[in-house]
Amino acid sequence: LGTNGRIKDAGGNNRIVATNSGTLQLIDSGGSNGVILSTSALDFTSHHITMADSKNLKLGTGSDLQLYHDGTNSYITNAVGALKIATETSGIAGAIGHSPSEVTVADNLNITGRLLVDDATEATSTTDGSLQTDGGLSVVKDIIAGDDVFLLSDSAVLGLGAGKDVTITHDGGTGATLASAGAFILDGAGAVTVDSDAALVVG
């Protein structure tokens, strides 16, 4: 095309224009720049990139990062290295999902910062509440509860000590059983009261 070369359609409208600045402009039917090609970049400022279902946008020498939509779901796939979705500037928040939708993590989730849950749903069973787990919960440091703590199943055991040497158990029938592998010491700054509606048995 040369400098300021042009290719026009049958109606005399510019469709491809080569400019003095070294760019190649593809003109849409409305007369706007559809795509601007230069020696360093592609400029889609005036238009979108439209791709059919299951046609991938591939990035990287080995096409390691791919973005596509299969007609049902959308995918960001990564074959090499870590997939990082992050704000590189401190103080800028990132958001995933939209209320009331759900975000599913189908693998391990490692968090280097804090996990904050703003939802205030009360827990009345093992399947509700603002924070739920279907498995065990391991906590290294102290647990501070601002309200009640319930063990909902009969025969659930509250164990104290590295070897669970002291336990409190409710079996659903006899009430509570306090057991210790060693001696019991009741130590109060004031009076110690033991109150029973039936006989008090020591032995």
Salt bridges, closest charged atoms under 4 A:
ASP9 OD2 - ARG15 NH2 2.88
ASP28 OD2 - HIS47 NE2 2.49
ASP154 OD1 - HIS170 NE2 3.59
